[in-house]
Amino acid sequence: MSKPTIDLMQLAGLGTNLVVDASNKSTVDLIQIAGSIGLKGGHLRLVNCNNKPTMDLMQIVSVYPNNITLDFTERD
């Protein structure tokens, strides 16, 4: 079970670095989390990015490009 977006935003607001499964959150949720991360200078690593359309990933990264890593690693 994944944490609710509001919980992740609160953690991000503390300057915490987060790793989030992109396939478990909507694009809007990921944009909100990225915004909270960027405001405090934290870092967001999104895993399972292969499951998101490229245009959605571009929207997410555009919020704070230096604070986001997209992980396209294939996992078994």
Backbone as ProteinMPNN parsed JSONL, in Angstrom:
{"seq_chain_A": "MSKPTIDLMQLAGLGTNLVVDASNKSTVDLIQIAGSIGLKGGHLRLVNCNNKPTMDLMQIVSVYPNNITLDFTERD", "coords_chain_A": {"N_chain_A": [[0.84, -1.182, 0.0], [0.605, 2.155, -0.898], [1.763, 5.333, 0.329], [-0.459, 8.053, 1.057], [-0.788, 10.891, -1.127], [-0.795, 13.406, 0.144], [0.601, 12.873, 2.513], [3.151, 12.307, 1.479], [3.74, 14.781, 0.374], [3.906, 16.323, 2.679], [6.143, 15.172, 3.921], [8.045, 15.754, 1.933], [8.039, 18.495, 2.155], [9.624, 18.878, 4.326], [12.123, 18.746, 3.397], [13.0, 16.288, 2.729], [14.464, 13.589, 0.878], [12.922, 11.657, -1.601], [11.79, 8.479, -2.868], [9.63, 7.416, -5.264], [7.095, 5.372, -6.621], [6.228, 5.728, -9.825], [4.143, 4.555, -11.17], [2.142, 4.207, -9.37], [0.972, 6.593, -8.739], [-0.932, 9.433, -9.77], [-0.341, 11.692, -12.531], [-0.84, 14.347, -11.821], [-0.655, 14.181, -9.007], [2.066, 13.51, -8.777], [3.243, 15.813, -9.812], [2.522, 17.642, -7.832], [3.907, 16.567, -5.627], [6.536, 16.806, -6.601], [6.697, 19.581, -6.698], [6.643, 20.262, -3.957], [8.977, 19.006, -3.14], [10.949, 20.401, -4.627], [10.728, 23.03, -3.618], [11.971, 22.9, -1.144], [14.457, 22.027, -1.78], [14.97, 19.332, -1.908], [15.214, 15.941, -3.223], [13.65, 14.021, -5.757], [13.129, 10.791, -6.753], [11.819, 8.992, -9.299], [10.548, 5.861, -9.854], [9.829, 3.067, -12.078], [9.14, 4.41, -14.428], [8.646, 3.742, -17.024], [6.014, 3.146, -17.263], [4.597, 5.473, -17.534], [3.317, 7.963, -19.754], [5.448, 9.76, -22.047], [4.935, 12.517, -22.34], [3.621, 13.113, -19.939], [5.687, 12.635, -18.112], [7.427, 14.655, -18.886], [5.963, 16.904, -18.1], [6.004, 16.576, -15.318], [8.769, 16.679, -14.713], [9.344, 19.257, -15.534], [8.662, 20.923, -13.46], [10.65, 21.082, -11.35], [13.418, 20.562, -12.626], [16.096, 19.968, -11.862], [15.857, 18.559, -9.564], [14.775, 16.093, -9.824], [14.847, 12.671, -10.64], [14.449, 10.329, -13.167], [13.699, 6.966, -13.341], [14.176, 4.333, -15.437], [14.694, 1.7, -15.251], [14.348, -1.72, -15.886], [12.618, -4.033, -14.007], [12.473, -7.28, -12.609]], "CA_chain_A": [[0.0, 0.0, 0.0], [1.428, 3.358, -0.976], [1.374, 6.462, 1.182], [-1.266, 9.076, 0.382], [-0.02, 12.008, -1.683], [-0.651, 14.467, 1.152], [1.686, 12.467, 3.418], [4.414, 12.475, 0.759], [3.977, 16.218, 0.259], [4.346, 16.802, 3.999], [7.534, 14.729, 4.08], [8.845, 16.527, 0.989], [8.121, 19.84, 2.703], [10.674, 18.896, 5.346], [13.413, 18.648, 2.713], [13.332, 14.874, 2.615], [14.601, 12.992, -0.448], [11.934, 10.59, -1.723], [11.713, 7.577, -4.012], [8.204, 7.156, -5.438], [6.73, 4.55, -7.767], [5.424, 6.561, -10.718], [2.961, 3.832, -11.643], [1.14, 4.201, -8.299], [0.471, 7.953, -8.509], [-1.349, 10.155, -10.978], [0.584, 12.744, -12.954], [-1.121, 15.529, -10.99], [-0.064, 13.923, -7.69], [3.531, 13.567, -8.898], [3.591, 17.227, -9.978], [2.411, 18.257, -6.501], [5.037, 16.075, -4.813], [7.739, 17.434, -7.146], [6.693, 20.976, -6.264], [7.034, 20.304, -2.542], [10.399, 18.617, -3.097], [11.77, 21.482, -5.163], [10.697, 24.208, -2.743], [12.891, 22.699, -0.022], [15.766, 21.591, -2.264], [15.129, 17.877, -1.81], [15.321, 15.22, -4.501], [12.612, 13.025, -6.011], [13.48, 9.755, -7.729], [10.631, 8.268, -9.732], [10.831, 4.545, -10.43], [8.781, 2.536, -12.96], [8.743, 5.488, -15.338], [8.212, 3.166, -18.302], [4.554, 3.047, -17.239], [4.008, 6.805, -17.717], [3.57, 8.565, -21.071], [6.551, 10.722, -22.077], [4.42, 13.876, -22.115], [3.37, 13.241, -18.501], [6.996, 12.75, -17.46], [7.943, 15.992, -19.192], [5.242, 17.847, -17.229], [6.491, 16.392, -13.942], [10.155, 17.148, -14.629], [9.413, 20.703, -15.77], [8.423, 21.646, -12.203], [11.983, 21.301, -10.774], [14.207, 19.578, -13.361], [17.339, 19.593, -11.183], [15.546, 17.849, -8.332], [14.025, 14.879, -10.161], [15.497, 11.624, -11.421], [13.523, 9.352, -13.731], [14.31, 5.642, -13.395], [13.545, 3.485, -16.452], [15.24, 0.364, -15.077], [13.4, -2.829, -15.933], [12.733, -4.914, -12.836], [11.779, -8.577, -12.774]], "C_chain_A": [[0.883, 1.242, 0.0], [0.878, 4.452, -0.059], [0.483, 7.417, 0.397], [-0.388, 10.247, -0.071], [0.201, 13.094, -0.65], [0.465, 14.142, 2.141], [3.048, 12.669, 2.757], [4.751, 13.952, 0.597], [4.463, 16.802, 1.587], [5.789, 16.404, 4.261], [8.465, 15.528, 3.171], [9.05, 17.95, 1.495], [9.14, 19.988, 3.809], [12.06, 18.837, 4.728], [13.894, 17.223, 2.536], [13.516, 14.485, 1.153], [13.666, 11.795, -0.504], [12.166, 9.746, -2.967], [10.254, 7.159, -4.107], [7.997, 6.326, -6.702], [5.767, 5.352, -8.642], [4.152, 5.869, -11.191], [1.839, 3.812, -10.608], [0.503, 5.564, -8.045], [0.064, 8.581, -9.83], [-0.295, 11.217, -11.312], [0.394, 13.998, -12.111], [-0.502, 15.356, -9.598], [1.45, 14.057, -7.741], [4.009, 15.003, -9.106], [3.533, 17.936, -8.627], [3.57, 17.835, -5.598], [6.331, 16.729, -5.283], [7.837, 18.898, -6.723], [7.129, 21.128, -4.818], [8.513, 19.973, -2.372], [11.281, 19.795, -3.503], [11.829, 22.704, -4.279], [11.709, 24.104, -1.611], [14.25, 22.164, -0.463], [16.022, 20.106, -2.111], [15.23, 17.252, -3.19], [14.253, 14.142, -4.574], [13.113, 12.065, -7.079], [12.204, 8.983, -8.04], [11.055, 6.962, -10.388], [9.621, 4.081, -11.235], [8.246, 3.602, -13.904], [8.311, 4.971, -16.705], [6.693, 3.106, -18.394], [3.843, 4.384, -17.444], [4.292, 7.302, -19.137], [4.675, 9.629, -20.983], [6.072, 12.14, -21.803], [4.126, 14.12, -20.635], [4.687, 13.423, -17.753], [7.606, 14.127, -17.703], [7.261, 17.057, -18.337], [5.771, 17.774, -15.805], [7.882, 17.002, -13.789], [10.247, 18.665, -14.783], [9.223, 21.516, -14.494], [9.754, 22.04, -11.556], [12.943, 20.293, -11.404], [15.485, 19.113, -12.653], [17.109, 18.748, -9.941], [14.829, 16.525, -8.574], [14.876, 13.94, -10.997], [14.427, 10.653, -11.886], [14.263, 8.032, -13.895], [13.515, 4.747, -14.352], [14.059, 2.047, -16.363], [14.132, -0.682, -15.115], [13.65, -3.748, -14.741], [11.946, -6.182, -13.083], [10.647, -8.719, -11.804]], "O_chain_A": [[1.802, 1.358, 0.811], [-0.307, 4.478, 0.273], [0.66, 7.571, -0.811], [0.635, 10.541, 0.547], [1.295, 13.653, -0.579], [1.197, 15.037, 2.562], [3.987, 13.145, 3.394], [5.919, 14.334, 0.673], [5.332, 17.674, 1.606], [6.574, 17.206, 4.766], [9.55, 15.932, 3.591], [10.11, 18.541, 1.288], [9.485, 21.106, 4.191], [13.063, 18.873, 5.441], [15.062, 16.985, 2.229], [12.808, 14.99, 0.282], [13.617, 11.001, 0.436], [12.668, 10.229, -3.981], [9.696, 6.615, -3.154], [8.646, 6.556, -7.723], [4.633, 5.622, -8.246], [3.189, 6.534, -11.572], [0.71, 3.442, -10.927], [-0.408, 5.678, -7.225], [0.646, 8.293, -10.876], [0.528, 11.582, -10.473], [1.372, 14.642, -11.728], [0.107, 16.287, -9.072], [2.052, 14.651, -6.847], [5.079, 15.369, -8.619], [4.406, 18.747, -8.316], [4.141, 18.662, -4.887], [7.139, 17.161, -4.461], [8.923, 19.395, -6.427], [7.902, 22.028, -4.493], [9.21, 20.585, -1.562], [12.236, 20.14, -2.807], [12.871, 23.355, -4.192], [12.248, 25.118, -1.167], [15.104, 21.877, 0.376], [17.169, 19.664, -2.178], [15.321, 17.952, -4.198], [13.983, 13.443, -3.598], [13.477, 12.481, -8.178], [11.588, 8.396, -7.151], [11.821, 6.956, -11.351], [8.526, 4.627, -11.098], [7.042, 3.683, -14.147], [7.673, 5.699, -17.466], [6.143, 3.023, -19.493], [2.615, 4.424, -17.52], [5.383, 7.085, -19.663], [4.812, 10.309, -19.966], [6.747, 12.889, -21.098], [4.359, 15.219, -20.132], [4.789, 14.267, -16.863], [8.234, 14.695, -16.809], [7.908, 18.008, -17.897], [5.964, 18.804, -15.159], [8.138, 17.752, -12.847], [11.143, 19.289, -14.214], [9.592, 22.69, -14.456], [9.961, 23.213, -11.244], [13.255, 19.274, -10.787], [15.906, 17.971, -12.836], [18.065, 18.271, -9.33], [14.332, 15.905, -7.633], [15.543, 14.361, -11.942], [13.596, 10.206, -11.094], [15.327, 7.982, -14.513], [12.345, 4.444, -14.115], [13.88, 1.265, -17.296], [13.105, -0.537, -14.453], [14.778, -4.181, -14.508], [10.879, -6.155, -13.696], [9.96, -9.741, -11.802]]}, "name": "protein", "num_of_chains": 1, "seq": "MSKPTIDLMQLAGLGTNLVVDASNKSTVDLIQIAGSIGLKGGHLRLVNCNNKPTMDLMQIVSVYPNNITLDFTERD"}
